[in-house]
Structure formats: C-alpha cells, structure tokens
Amino acid sequence: MEFKGTKTRKGELKWIRSNMGFQVLTADSYYSVCEAVGKRGQEEQIANAQLIAAAPELLQALQSFANGIRERGYAGHLSDYLKYADTIIAKALGKEADDE
C-alpha cells in the first residue's frame, strides 16, 4: 500500500493563515493541499491545520514502526497493536485493512 497524496521534496507540509481560515501547503513549492474554512474557532482551525500538515509524516512513521516490528519478529507479542496500526494505515490509504 502506497500513499498517493501530495509528496514534497522535503517530505513535509506547512500551514499558514489565509483570508478565510488556514491553508496547508507544501513546504517546497507552497502548493495548496487543503484549506480549513468556516465558523470553527481559531484554536480548532489551527489544531486541524497542524494535524493535516503532519499527516503524511505520521503515516510514514506508523508504517515504518509496523514494518520494523514485523521484521524483528515481535508481531506475535504486539498483534493487537499491529492490527490497529494496519487498520489506521488502510484508512489513511483509502483501503480496507485486508487489502494489500
């Protein structure tokens, strides 16, 4: 399963305040990934923008962690956690947990 969202040279996204709310942008070219607008409070909009900006790196970290656990033979001891991680990874990639 591969992430098909916005990829950047630096591998990160940033968020900035826009006229209507907050935008999540690529760090290398400032391509807009999404914009948070509406009647939500500023604190909530900032929190959402921060989470969205970190999402690709969080996904990569979770995938690396799950793969590392499997490669080191700890999968049996951590099977419940790996099942949960696989479910979250699949959700982020728009797939069912069993799909590969």
DSSP file (Angstrom, degrees, kcal/mol; ACC not computed):
  #  RESIDUE AA STRUCTURE BP1 BP2  ACC     N-H-->O    O-->H-N    N-H-->O    O-->H-N    TCO  KAPPA ALPHA  PHI   PSI    X-CA   Y-CA   Z-CA
    1    1 A M              0   0    0      0, 0.0     2,-0.4     0, 0.0    89,-0.0   0.000 360.0 360.0 360.0 131.1    0.0    0.0    0.0
    2    2 A E        -     0   0    0     91,-0.1     2,-0.3     2,-0.0     0, 0.0  -0.948 360.0-114.4-124.6 140.5    1.4    3.4   -1.0
    3    3 A F        -     0   0    0     -2,-0.4    90,-0.1     1,-0.1    89,-0.0  -0.563  26.4-174.1 -69.7 126.0    0.4    6.9   -0.1
    4    4 A K        +     0   0    0     -2,-0.3    -1,-0.1     2,-0.0     3,-0.1   0.261  47.8 104.2-108.5  10.6   -0.9    8.7   -3.1
    5    5 A G  S    S-     0   0    0      1,-0.2     2,-0.2    51,-0.0    88,-0.0   0.009  86.8 -43.7 -79.7-168.9   -1.3   12.1   -1.6
    6    6 A T        -     0   0    0      1,-0.0     2,-0.4    27,-0.0    -1,-0.2  -0.376  57.6-164.1 -63.6 125.7    0.8   15.2   -2.1
    7    7 A K        -     0   0    0     -2,-0.2     2,-0.3    -3,-0.1    19,-0.1  -0.902   4.5-164.5-110.7 142.0    4.5   14.4   -1.9
    8    8 A T        -     0   0    0     -2,-0.4     3,-0.2     1,-0.1     5,-0.1  -0.851  31.5-118.5-123.8 159.9    7.1   17.1   -1.4
    9    9 A R  S    S+     0   0    0     -2,-0.3    -1,-0.1     1,-0.2    17,-0.0   0.896 120.0  40.1 -62.7 -39.0   10.8   17.2   -1.9
   10   10 A K  S    S-     0   0    0      2,-0.2    -1,-0.2    -3,-0.0     3,-0.1   0.582 108.3-127.6 -86.1  -9.8   11.3   18.0    1.8
   11   11 A G  S    S+     0   0    0      1,-0.2     2,-0.3    -3,-0.2    -2,-0.1   0.723  72.0 100.2  73.2  21.1    8.6   15.5    2.8
   12   12 A E        -     0   0    0     44,-0.1    15,-1.7    45,-0.0    16,-0.3  -0.942  56.2-147.3-138.9 161.0    6.7   18.0    4.9
   13   13 A L  E     -A   26   0A   0     40,-0.6     2,-0.3    -2,-0.3    13,-0.2  -0.887  13.0-158.9-120.4 154.0    3.7   20.3    4.8
   14   14 A K  E     -A   25   0A   0     11,-3.5    11,-3.9    -2,-0.3     2,-0.4  -0.886   7.5-140.6-127.9 161.6    3.3   23.6    6.5
   15   15 A W  E     -A   24   0A   0     -2,-0.3     2,-0.3     9,-0.3     9,-0.2  -0.950  17.9-180.0-124.4 147.7    0.2   25.6    7.4
   16   16 A I  E     -A   23   0A   0      7,-2.4     7,-2.7    -2,-0.4     2,-0.3  -0.945  35.6 -97.4-138.8 159.8   -0.4   29.3    7.2
   17   17 A R  E     -A   22   0A   0     -2,-0.3     5,-0.3     5,-0.2     2,-0.2  -0.621  43.4-171.8 -75.4 134.7   -3.3   31.7    8.0
   18   18 A S        -     0   0    0      3,-2.7    17,-0.0    -2,-0.3    -1,-0.0  -0.625  40.4 -91.2-117.0-179.3   -5.4   32.6    4.9
   19   19 A N  S    S+     0   0    0      1,-0.2    -2,-0.0    -2,-0.2     3,-0.0   0.879 125.1  28.1 -60.9 -38.6   -8.1   35.2    4.3
   20   20 A M  S    S-     0   0    0     17,-0.0    18,-0.7    -3,-0.0    -1,-0.2   0.573 134.8 -54.2-102.3 -11.8  -10.9   32.7    5.2
   21   21 A G  E    S- B   0  37A   0     16,-0.2    -3,-2.7    -5,-0.0     2,-0.4  -0.657  86.8 -31.9 174.9-118.2   -9.1   30.3    7.6
   22   22 A F  E     -AB  17  36A   0     14,-2.2    14,-3.7    -5,-0.3     2,-0.4  -0.995  43.1-151.0-138.7 143.2   -5.9   28.3    7.3
   23   23 A Q  E     -AB  16  35A   0     -7,-2.7    -7,-2.4    -2,-0.4     2,-0.6  -0.898   9.5-143.2-113.1 144.2   -4.2   26.6    4.3
   24   24 A V  E     +AB  15  34A   0     10,-3.0     9,-3.3    -2,-0.4    10,-1.2  -0.941  31.9 179.7-103.1 123.8   -2.0   23.6    4.4
   25   25 A L  E     -AB  14  32A   0    -11,-3.9   -11,-3.5    -2,-0.6     7,-0.2  -0.841  33.9-100.8-124.9 156.2    0.8   24.0    1.9
   26   26 A T  E  >  -A   13   0A   0      5,-1.9     4,-1.4    -2,-0.3   -13,-0.2  -0.551  28.8-136.4 -71.7 143.8    3.8   22.0    0.6
   27   27 A A  T  4 S+     0   0    0    -15,-1.7    -1,-0.1    -2,-0.2   -14,-0.1   0.780  98.2  46.3 -73.2 -26.9    7.0   23.3    2.2
   28   28 A D  T  4 S+     0   0    0    -16,-0.3    -1,-0.2     1,-0.1   -15,-0.1   0.822 132.4   8.7 -90.1 -31.4    9.0   23.2   -1.0
   29   29 A S  T  4 S-     0   0    0      2,-0.1    -2,-0.2     0, 0.0     3,-0.1   0.429  89.6-122.0-129.6  -0.9    6.6   24.8   -3.5
   30   30 A Y     <  +     0   0    0     -4,-1.4     2,-0.4     1,-0.2    -3,-0.1   0.861  48.5 166.7  56.5  38.9    3.8   26.2   -1.5
   31   31 A Y        -     0   0    0      1,-0.0    -5,-1.9     2,-0.0     2,-0.4  -0.725  41.1-116.0 -78.4 129.3    1.2   24.2   -3.4
   32   32 A S  E     +B   25   0A   0     -2,-0.4    -7,-0.3    -7,-0.2     3,-0.1  -0.567  34.3 177.8 -74.7 123.0   -2.1   24.3   -1.5
   33   33 A V  E     -     0   0A   0     -9,-3.3     2,-0.3    -2,-0.4    -8,-0.2   0.852  66.2 -26.6 -89.6 -44.2   -3.1   20.8   -0.3
   34   34 A C  E     -B   24   0A   0    -10,-1.2   -10,-3.0     2,-0.0    -1,-0.4  -0.974  54.3-134.7-162.3 167.8   -6.3   21.9    1.6
   35   35 A E  E     -B   23   0A   0     -2,-0.3     2,-0.7   -12,-0.2   -12,-0.3  -0.999   9.5-145.4-135.3 133.8   -7.9   24.9    3.3
   36   36 A A  E     +B   22   0A   0    -14,-3.7   -14,-2.2    -2,-0.4     2,-0.3  -0.878  36.3 156.1 -98.3 113.8   -9.7   24.9    6.6
   37   37 A V  E     +B   21   0A   0     -2,-0.7     2,-0.3   -16,-0.2   -16,-0.2  -0.858  17.3  72.9-131.2 166.1  -12.5   27.5    6.5
   38   38 A G  S    S-     0   0    0    -18,-0.7     7,-0.0    -2,-0.3    -2,-0.0  -0.837  89.4 -47.4 128.9-163.5  -15.8   28.0    8.3
   39   39 A K  S    S+     0   0    0     -2,-0.3    -1,-0.1     2,-0.0     3,-0.1   0.206  85.0 124.6 -97.8  14.4  -17.1   29.1   11.6
   40   40 A R  S    S-     0   0    0      1,-0.1    -2,-0.1    -3,-0.1     2,-0.0  -0.368  71.1 -94.1 -69.7 155.3  -14.9   27.0   13.7
   41   41 A G     >  -     0   0    0      1,-0.1     4,-2.4    -2,-0.0     5,-0.2  -0.307  31.5-113.6 -67.7 155.3  -12.8   28.8   16.4
   42   42 A Q  H  > S+     0   0    0      1,-0.2     4,-2.6     2,-0.2     5,-0.2   0.882 116.1  54.5 -58.5 -41.0   -9.3   29.8   15.5
   43   43 A E  H  > S+     0   0    0      1,-0.2     4,-2.2     2,-0.2    -1,-0.2   0.912 110.5  46.1 -60.6 -42.9   -7.8   27.4   18.1
   44   44 A E  H  > S+     0   0    0      2,-0.2     4,-2.5     1,-0.2    -2,-0.2   0.898 111.9  51.1 -67.6 -40.7   -9.7   24.5   16.5
   45   45 A Q  H  X S+     0   0    0     -4,-2.4     4,-2.6     2,-0.2    -2,-0.2   0.905 110.6  48.9 -63.3 -41.2   -8.7   25.6   12.9
   46   46 A I  H  X S+     0   0    0     -4,-2.6     4,-2.6     2,-0.2    -2,-0.2   0.929 111.2  49.7 -63.2 -44.8   -5.0   25.8   13.9
   47   47 A A  H  X S+     0   0    0     -4,-2.2     4,-2.1    -5,-0.2    -2,-0.2   0.910 112.5  47.6 -61.3 -42.5   -5.2   22.3   15.5
   48   48 A N  H  X S+     0   0    0     -4,-2.5     4,-2.6     2,-0.2     5,-0.2   0.923 112.2  49.3 -64.0 -44.3   -6.8   20.9   12.4
   49   49 A A  H  X S+     0   0    0     -4,-2.6     4,-2.4     1,-0.2    -2,-0.2   0.900 110.9  50.3 -62.8 -40.9   -4.3   22.5   10.1
   50   50 A Q  H  X S+     0   0    0     -4,-2.6     4,-1.6     2,-0.2    -1,-0.2   0.914 112.2  47.1 -63.3 -43.0   -1.4   21.2   12.3
   51   51 A L  H  X S+     0   0    0     -4,-2.1     4,-1.1     2,-0.2    -2,-0.2   0.923 112.9  48.1 -65.6 -44.6   -2.7   17.7   12.2
   52   52 A I  H >< S+     0   0    0     -4,-2.6     3,-0.5     1,-0.2    -2,-0.2   0.907 110.9  51.9 -62.9 -41.3   -3.3   17.7    8.4
   53   53 A A  H 3< S+     0   0    0     -4,-2.4   -40,-0.6     1,-0.2     4,-0.3   0.843 114.2  43.2 -64.2 -33.0    0.2   19.1    7.8
   54   54 A A  H 3X S+     0   0    0     -4,-1.6     4,-2.5    -5,-0.2     3,-0.4   0.605  89.0  94.5 -86.2 -12.5    1.7   16.3    9.9
   55   55 A A  H <X S+     0   0    0     -4,-1.1     4,-2.7    -3,-0.5     5,-0.2   0.861  81.6  49.5 -54.5 -47.5   -0.5   13.5    8.5
   56   56 A P  H  > S+     0   0    0      0, 0.0     4,-2.2     0, 0.0    -1,-0.2   0.910 115.3  44.9 -60.5 -39.7    1.9   12.3    5.7
   57   57 A E  H  > S+     0   0    0     -3,-0.4     4,-2.4    -4,-0.3    -2,-0.2   0.874 112.2  51.9 -70.8 -36.8    4.8   12.1    8.2
   58   58 A L  H  X S+     0   0    0     -4,-2.5     4,-2.4     2,-0.2    -1,-0.2   0.914 110.5  48.8 -63.5 -42.4    2.6   10.4   10.8
   59   59 A L  H  X S+     0   0    0     -4,-2.7     4,-2.6    -5,-0.2    -2,-0.2   0.935 111.8  48.6 -61.9 -46.7    1.5    7.8    8.3
   60   60 A Q  H  X S+     0   0    0     -4,-2.2     4,-2.5    -5,-0.2    -2,-0.2   0.903 111.8  49.8 -61.6 -40.9    5.1    7.2    7.2
   61   61 A A  H  X S+     0   0    0     -4,-2.4     4,-2.6     2,-0.2    -1,-0.2   0.917 111.6  47.8 -64.2 -43.2    6.2    6.8   10.9
   62   62 A L  H  X S+     0   0    0     -4,-2.4     4,-2.7     2,-0.2     5,-0.2   0.904 112.5  49.1 -65.3 -41.1    3.4    4.3   11.6
   63   63 A Q  H  X S+     0   0    0     -4,-2.6     4,-2.5     2,-0.2     5,-0.2   0.927 112.9  47.4 -63.2 -44.4    4.2    2.3    8.5
   64   64 A S  H  X S+     0   0    0     -4,-2.5     4,-2.5    -5,-0.2    -2,-0.2   0.909 113.0  48.9 -62.9 -43.0    7.9    2.2    9.4
   65   65 A F  H  X S+     0   0    0     -4,-2.6     4,-2.4     2,-0.2    -2,-0.2   0.946 112.9  46.3 -61.8 -49.7    7.1    1.2   13.0
   66   66 A A  H  X S+     0   0    0     -4,-2.7     4,-2.0     1,-0.2    -2,-0.2   0.912 114.6  47.5 -62.3 -43.0    4.7   -1.6   12.0
   67   67 A N  H  X S+     0   0    0     -4,-2.5     4,-2.6    -5,-0.2    -1,-0.2   0.899 111.2  51.7 -64.7 -40.0    7.2   -2.9    9.4
   68   68 A G  H  X S+     0   0    0     -4,-2.5     4,-1.7    -5,-0.2    -2,-0.2   0.892 108.3  50.8 -63.4 -40.8   10.0   -2.8   11.9
   69   69 A I  H  <>S+     0   0    0     -4,-2.4     5,-2.2     2,-0.2     6,-0.5   0.922 113.0  46.3 -62.3 -44.3    8.1   -4.7   14.5
   70   70 A R  H ><5S+     0   0    0     -4,-2.0     3,-1.3     1,-0.2     5,-0.2   0.925 111.3  51.2 -64.7 -44.5    7.3   -7.4   11.9
   71   71 A E  H 3<5S+     0   0    0     -4,-2.6    -1,-0.2     1,-0.3    -2,-0.2   0.809 109.3  50.9 -64.5 -30.2   10.9   -7.6   10.6
   72   72 A R  T 3<5S-     0   0    0     -4,-1.7    -1,-0.3    -5,-0.2    -2,-0.2   0.427 115.8-113.4 -90.2   1.4   12.2   -8.1   14.1
   73   73 A G  T < 5S+     0   0    0     -3,-1.3     3,-0.3    -4,-0.3     4,-0.2   0.689  83.5 118.2  80.4  19.0    9.8  -10.9   14.9
   74   74 A Y     >< +     0   0    0     -5,-2.2     4,-1.6    -6,-0.2     3,-0.5   0.386  38.9 104.5 -95.2   4.1    7.8   -9.1   17.6
   75   75 A A  T  4 S+     0   0    0     -6,-0.5     7,-0.2     1,-0.2    -1,-0.2   0.852  76.4  54.4 -57.0 -39.3    4.5   -9.3   15.7
   76   76 A G  T >4 S+     0   0    0     -3,-0.3     3,-0.9     1,-0.2    -1,-0.2   0.903 109.8  46.0 -62.7 -41.8    3.1  -12.1   17.8
   77   77 A H  T 34 S+     0   0    0     -3,-0.5    -1,-0.2     1,-0.2    -2,-0.2   0.772 123.8  34.2 -71.4 -26.1    3.6  -10.2   21.1
   78   78 A L  T 3X S+     0   0    0     -4,-1.6     4,-2.7     1,-0.1     3,-0.3   0.001  77.2 127.4-117.7  27.3    2.1   -7.0   19.6
   79   79 A S  H <> S+     0   0    0     -3,-0.9     4,-2.4     1,-0.2     5,-0.2   0.856  73.2  51.3 -59.4 -39.1   -0.5   -8.4   17.3
   80   80 A D  H  > S+     0   0    0      2,-0.2     4,-1.9     1,-0.2    -1,-0.2   0.910 113.2  45.8 -64.4 -40.2   -3.4   -6.4   18.7
   81   81 A Y  H  > S+     0   0    0     -3,-0.3     4,-2.7     2,-0.2    -2,-0.2   0.891 113.0  49.8 -69.4 -39.4   -1.4   -3.2   18.3
   82   82 A L  H  X S+     0   0    0     -4,-2.7     4,-2.9    -7,-0.2    -2,-0.2   0.879 108.5  52.9 -67.0 -37.1   -0.3   -4.2   14.8
   83   83 A K  H  X S+     0   0    0     -4,-2.4     4,-1.9    -5,-0.2    -1,-0.2   0.924 111.7  46.2 -62.7 -43.2   -3.9   -5.0   13.8
   84   84 A Y  H  X S+     0   0    0     -4,-1.9     4,-2.3     2,-0.2    -2,-0.2   0.923 112.8  49.8 -63.5 -45.1   -4.9   -1.5   15.0
   85   85 A A  H  X S+     0   0    0     -4,-2.7     4,-2.7     1,-0.2    -2,-0.2   0.916 110.1  50.8 -60.3 -43.5   -2.0    0.1   13.1
   86   86 A D  H  X S+     0   0    0     -4,-2.9     4,-2.5     1,-0.2    -1,-0.2   0.874 109.1  51.6 -62.2 -37.8   -2.9   -1.8    9.9
   87   87 A T  H  X S+     0   0    0     -4,-1.9     4,-2.2     2,-0.2    -1,-0.2   0.917 112.5  45.0 -64.6 -44.0   -6.5   -0.6   10.2
   88   88 A I  H  X S+     0   0    0     -4,-2.3     4,-2.3     2,-0.2    -2,-0.2   0.901 113.4  50.0 -67.6 -41.8   -5.3    3.1   10.6
   89   89 A I  H  X S+     0   0    0     -4,-2.7     4,-1.6     2,-0.2    -2,-0.2   0.928 111.5  48.9 -61.8 -45.6   -2.8    2.7    7.7
   90   90 A A  H  <>S+     0   0    0     -4,-2.5     5,-3.1     1,-0.2     4,-0.5   0.907 110.3  51.3 -61.6 -42.1   -5.5    1.2    5.5
   91   91 A K  H ><5S+     0   0    0     -4,-2.2     3,-1.0     1,-0.2    -1,-0.2   0.915 109.3  50.2 -60.8 -43.7   -7.9    4.0    6.4
   92   92 A A  H 3<5S+     0   0    0     -4,-2.3    -1,-0.2     1,-0.3    -2,-0.2   0.802 113.8  45.7 -64.9 -28.7   -5.3    6.7    5.6
   93   93 A L  T 3<5S-     0   0    0     -4,-1.6    -1,-0.3    -5,-0.2    -2,-0.2   0.392 116.0-113.5 -95.6   1.9   -4.7    5.0    2.2
   94   94 A G  T < 5S+     0   0    0     -3,-1.0     2,-0.3    -4,-0.5    -3,-0.2   0.836  77.7 113.9  72.2  33.5   -8.4    4.6    1.4
   95   95 A K  S   <S-     0   0    0     -5,-3.1    -1,-0.3    -6,-0.1     2,-0.2  -0.802  71.8 -98.4-128.0 169.0   -8.4    0.8    1.6
   96   96 A E    >   -     0   0    0     -2,-0.3     3,-1.1    -3,-0.1    -9,-0.0  -0.600  40.4-112.3 -81.4 153.3   -9.8   -2.0    3.7
   97   97 A A  T 3  S+     0   0    0      1,-0.3    -1,-0.1    -2,-0.2    -8,-0.0   0.793 117.1  50.6 -58.7 -30.4   -7.4   -3.4    6.4
   98   98 A D  T 3  S+     0   0    0    -11,-0.0    -1,-0.3     2,-0.0     2,-0.1   0.689  88.9 100.5 -82.6 -18.4   -7.2   -6.8    4.5
   99   99 A D    <         0   0    0     -3,-1.1    -4,-0.1     1,-0.1    -9,-0.0  -0.370 360.0 360.0 -68.2 143.9   -6.4   -5.2    1.1
  100  100 A E              0   0    0     -2,-0.1    -1,-0.1   -99,-0.0    -3,-0.0   0.271 360.0 360.0-138.4 360.0   -2.8   -5.2    0.0
